[in-house]
């Protein structure tokens, strides 16, 4: 009985951790992507209709911005393969 309870709690913890990580990552990437698109398009994009229909595209822009920034930092610091 104790093993079942222990494994159930572990499964619940992993599920909550995954949901929390995905939610935080999505919100951070979305707002960063929104800012990058607004600055890059001089305020034209993303429009309200675009944001409502393709929210994940804006998040991808934020994710790529983070990855690109990390790549630049690695290159400047001389990190090699």
ZABA-797207 format. One record per atom (N, C-alpha, C): residue in three letters; z, x, y; residue number from 0; atom name. Coordinates in nm, 3 decimals, m for minus. Layout:
rest_pz_px_py_nr_atom
ALA_Z_X_Y_NUM_CA
...
***
This chain:
rest_pz_px_py_nr_atom
UNK_0.000_0.083_m0.119_0_N
UNK_0.000_0.000_0.000_0_CA
UNK_0.000_0.087_0.126_0_C
UNK_0.075_0.196_0.121_1_N
UNK_0.083_0.284_0.236_1_CA
UNK_m0.051_0.352_0.263_1_C
UNK_m0.123_0.385_0.157_2_N
UNK_m0.254_0.448_0.173_2_CA
UNK_m0.354_0.354_0.238_2_C
UNK_m0.350_0.228_0.201_3_N
UNK_m0.439_0.128_0.261_3_CA
UNK_m0.408_0.112_0.409_3_C
UNK_m0.280_0.103_0.442_4_N
UNK_m0.239_0.089_0.582_4_CA
UNK_m0.278_0.212_0.662_4_C
UNK_m0.259_0.330_0.606_5_N
UNK_m0.292_0.455_0.673_5_CA
UNK_m0.443_0.466_0.698_5_C
UNK_m0.523_0.433_0.598_6_N
UNK_m0.667_0.441_0.616_6_CA
UNK_m0.718_0.335_0.713_6_C
UNK_m0.655_0.218_0.714_7_N
UNK_m0.693_0.113_0.809_7_CA
UNK_m0.667_0.156_0.952_7_C
UNK_m0.551_0.219_0.974_8_N
UNK_m0.520_0.267_1.108_8_CA
UNK_m0.614_0.378_1.151_8_C
UNK_m0.649_0.465_1.059_9_N
UNK_m0.742_0.574_1.091_9_CA
UNK_m0.879_0.518_1.127_9_C
UNK_m0.926_0.419_1.053_10_N
UNK_m1.054_0.356_1.082_10_CA
UNK_m1.053_0.287_1.217_10_C
UNK_m0.944_0.218_1.246_11_N
UNK_m0.931_0.150_1.376_11_CA
UNK_m0.929_0.252_1.490_11_C
UNK_m0.859_0.363_1.470_12_N
UNK_m0.852_0.467_1.573_12_CA
UNK_m0.990_0.528_1.600_12_C
UNK_m1.064_0.556_1.494_13_N
UNK_m1.198_0.614_1.510_13_CA
UNK_m1.291_0.515_1.579_13_C
UNK_m1.281_0.388_1.543_14_N
UNK_m1.366_0.286_1.606_14_CA
UNK_m1.334_0.273_1.755_14_C
UNK_m1.208_0.268_1.790_15_N
UNK_m1.170_0.258_1.931_15_CA
UNK_m1.210_0.382_2.009_15_C
UNK_m1.196_0.498_1.947_16_N
UNK_m1.234_0.622_2.014_16_CA
UNK_m1.384_0.625_2.042_16_C
UNK_m1.463_0.581_1.945_17_N
UNK_m1.608_0.578_1.962_17_CA
UNK_m1.649_0.480_2.071_17_C
UNK_m1.590_0.362_2.070_18_N
UNK_m1.621_0.261_2.172_18_CA
UNK_m1.584_0.312_2.310_18_C
UNK_m1.468_0.374_2.323_19_N
UNK_m1.424_0.426_2.452_19_CA
UNK_m1.516_0.538_2.501_19_C
UNK_m1.554_0.628_2.412_20_N
UNK_m1.643_0.737_2.451_20_CA
UNK_m1.779_0.684_2.495_20_C
UNK_m1.834_0.590_2.421_21_N
UNK_m1.965_0.536_2.458_21_CA
UNK_m1.959_0.459_2.589_21_C
UNK_m1.851_0.386_2.611_22_N
UNK_m1.836_0.311_2.736_22_CA
UNK_m1.824_0.405_2.855_22_C
UNK_m1.742_0.508_2.841_23_N
UNK_m1.726_0.604_2.951_23_CA
UNK_m1.856_0.679_2.978_23_C
UNK_m1.922_0.724_2.872_24_N
UNK_m2.047_0.797_2.889_24_CA
UNK_m2.153_0.709_2.954_24_C
UNK_m2.162_0.584_2.911_25_N
UNK_m2.260_0.492_2.967_25_CA
UNK_m2.234_0.469_3.115_25_C
UNK_m2.108_0.447_3.152_26_N
UNK_m2.079_0.419_3.293_26_CA
UNK_m2.102_0.542_3.381_26_C
UNK_m2.061_0.659_3.334_27_N
UNK_m2.081_0.782_3.413_27_CA
UNK_m2.230_0.811_3.428_27_C
UNK_m2.304_0.803_3.318_28_N
UNK_m2.448_0.831_3.323_28_CA
UNK_m2.522_0.727_3.408_28_C
UNK_m2.479_0.601_3.401_29_N
UNK_m2.546_0.497_3.479_29_CA
UNK_m2.531_0.524_3.628_29_C
UNK_m2.408_0.548_3.673_30_N
UNK_m2.387_0.567_3.817_30_CA
UNK_m2.449_0.697_3.867_30_C
UNK_m2.448_0.800_3.786_31_N
UNK_m2.515_0.924_3.825_31_CA
UNK_m2.667_0.903_3.831_31_C
UNK_m2.721_0.836_3.730_32_N
UNK_m2.865_0.807_3.730_32_CA
UNK_m2.906_0.719_3.847_32_C
UNK_m2.822_0.622_3.880_33_N
UNK_m2.850_0.535_3.994_33_CA
UNK_m2.858_0.617_4.122_33_C
UNK_m2.763_0.708_4.141_34_N
UNK_m2.762_0.793_4.261_34_CA
UNK_m2.883_0.885_4.264_34_C
UNK_m2.918_0.945_4.150_35_N
UNK_m3.033_1.036_4.145_35_CA
UNK_m3.162_0.961_4.176_35_C
UNK_m3.177_0.841_4.120_36_N
UNK_m3.298_0.764_4.148_36_CA
UNK_m3.305_0.719_4.294_36_C
UNK_m3.193_0.680_4.351_37_N
UNK_m3.192_0.639_4.492_37_CA
UNK_m3.229_0.756_4.583_37_C
UNK_m3.173_0.874_4.555_38_N
UNK_m3.201_0.991_4.637_38_CA
UNK_m3.345_1.037_4.616_38_C
UNK_m3.388_1.042_4.490_39_N
UNK_m3.522_1.090_4.458_39_CA
UNK_m3.634_1.001_4.507_39_C
UNK_m3.606_0.872_4.521_40_N
UNK_m3.711_0.780_4.565_40_CA
UNK_m3.689_0.733_4.709_40_C
UNK_m3.597_0.799_4.779_41_N
UNK_m3.565_0.764_4.918_41_CA
UNK_m3.523_0.619_4.933_41_C
UNK_m3.445_0.569_4.835_42_N
UNK_m3.388_0.435_4.844_42_CA
UNK_m3.472_0.323_4.788_42_C
UNK_m3.592_0.352_4.740_43_N
UNK_m3.678_0.245_4.689_43_CA
UNK_m3.642_0.200_4.549_43_C
UNK_m3.604_0.296_4.464_44_N
UNK_m3.570_0.263_4.326_44_CA
UNK_m3.424_0.296_4.302_44_C
UNK_m3.357_0.240_4.213_45_N
UNK_m3.394_0.127_4.130_45_CA
UNK_m3.366_m0.005_4.202_45_C
UNK_m3.460_m0.095_4.195_46_N
UNK_m3.442_m0.226_4.257_46_CA
UNK_m3.348_m0.310_4.171_46_C
UNK_m3.301_m0.420_4.226_47_N
UNK_m3.206_m0.506_4.155_47_CA
UNK_m3.266_m0.559_4.025_47_C
UNK_m3.391_m0.601_4.029_48_N
UNK_m3.456_m0.654_3.908_48_CA
UNK_m3.472_m0.546_3.802_48_C
UNK_m3.504_m0.424_3.844_49_N
UNK_m3.521_m0.313_3.750_49_CA
UNK_m3.389_m0.279_3.684_49_C
UNK_m3.282_m0.276_3.762_50_N
UNK_m3.151_m0.238_3.709_50_CA
UNK_m3.104_m0.339_3.606_50_C
UNK_m3.127_m0.467_3.632_51_N
UNK_m3.081_m0.569_3.539_51_CA
UNK_m3.159_m0.566_3.409_51_C
UNK_m3.287_m0.535_3.414_52_N
UNK_m3.368_m0.539_3.292_52_CA
UNK_m3.368_m0.407_3.216_52_C
UNK_m3.350_m0.295_3.285_53_N
UNK_m3.361_m0.164_3.220_53_CA
UNK_m3.245_m0.073_3.257_53_C
UNK_m3.127_m0.122_3.235_54_N
UNK_m3.006_m0.046_3.268_54_CA
UNK_m3.000_0.085_3.190_54_C
UNK_m3.045_0.084_3.065_55_N
UNK_m3.038_0.205_2.983_55_CA
UNK_m3.132_0.313_3.035_55_C
UNK_m3.241_0.277_3.101_56_N
UNK_m3.331_0.379_3.159_56_CA
UNK_m3.260_0.454_3.270_56_C
UNK_m3.183_0.383_3.350_57_N
UNK_m3.107_0.447_3.458_57_CA
UNK_m3.001_0.539_3.398_57_C
UNK_m2.941_0.498_3.287_58_N
UNK_m2.842_0.583_3.219_58_CA
UNK_m2.906_0.709_3.164_58_C
UNK_m3.028_0.698_3.114_59_N
UNK_m3.098_0.815_3.062_59_CA
UNK_m3.125_0.916_3.173_59_C
UNK_m3.159_0.869_3.291_60_N
UNK_m3.180_0.959_3.404_60_CA
UNK_m3.050_1.034_3.435_60_C
UNK_m2.938_0.964_3.431_61_N
UNK_m2.809_1.029_3.453_61_CA
UNK_m2.776_1.131_3.346_61_C
UNK_m2.804_1.097_3.220_62_N
UNK_m2.780_1.190_3.110_62_CA
UNK_m2.867_1.314_3.123_62_C
UNK_m2.994_1.296_3.154_63_N
UNK_m3.083_1.410_3.172_63_CA
UNK_m3.042_1.495_3.292_63_C
UNK_m2.987_1.431_3.395_64_N
UNK_m2.938_1.506_3.511_64_CA
UNK_m2.821_1.595_3.473_64_C
UNK_m2.731_1.542_3.391_65_N
UNK_m2.617_1.622_3.345_65_CA
UNK_m2.665_1.739_3.260_65_C
UNK_m2.755_1.711_3.165_66_N
UNK_m2.806_1.816_3.077_66_CA
UNK_m2.883_1.923_3.155_66_C
UNK_m2.963_1.880_3.251_67_N
UNK_m3.039_1.975_3.333_67_CA
UNK_m2.945_2.062_3.416_67_C
UNK_m2.839_2.002_3.470_68_N
UNK_m2.742_2.079_3.547_68_CA
UNK_m2.672_2.182_3.460_68_C
UNK_m2.637_2.144_3.337_69_N
UNK_m2.574_2.239_3.245_69_CA
UNK_m2.670_2.351_3.207_69_C
UNK_m2.797_2.318_3.192_70_N
UNK_m2.897_2.419_3.161_70_CA
UNK_m2.912_2.519_3.275_70_C
UNK_m2.913_2.471_3.397_71_N
UNK_m2.922_2.559_3.513_71_CA
UNK_m2.801_2.651_3.521_71_C
UNK_m2.684_2.597_3.497_72_N
UNK_m2.562_2.680_3.499_72_CA
UNK_m2.569_2.786_3.391_72_C
UNK_m2.617_2.751_3.274_73_N
UNK_m2.628_2.848_3.164_73_CA
UNK_m2.728_2.960_3.198_73_C
UNK_m2.840_2.925_3.258_74_N
UNK_m2.939_3.024_3.294_74_CA
UNK_m2.886_3.116_3.404_74_C
UNK_m2.822_3.060_3.503_75_N
UNK_m2.769_3.140_3.613_75_CA
UNK_m2.661_3.236_3.563_75_C
UNK_m2.582_3.192_3.468_76_N
UNK_m2.475_3.277_3.414_76_CA
UNK_m2.524_3.374_3.309_76_C
UNK_m2.652_3.368_3.274_77_N
UNK_m2.708_3.465_3.182_77_CA
UNK_m2.682_3.439_3.036_77_C
UNK_m2.661_3.315_2.998_78_N
UNK_m2.639_3.282_2.858_78_CA
UNK_m2.771_3.295_2.785_78_C
UNK_m2.769_3.369_2.673_79_N
UNK_m2.890_3.389_2.594_79_CA
UNK_m2.877_3.316_2.462_79_C
UNK_m2.989_3.297_2.396_80_N
UNK_m2.990_3.228_2.266_80_CA
UNK_m2.920_3.303_2.162_80_C
***
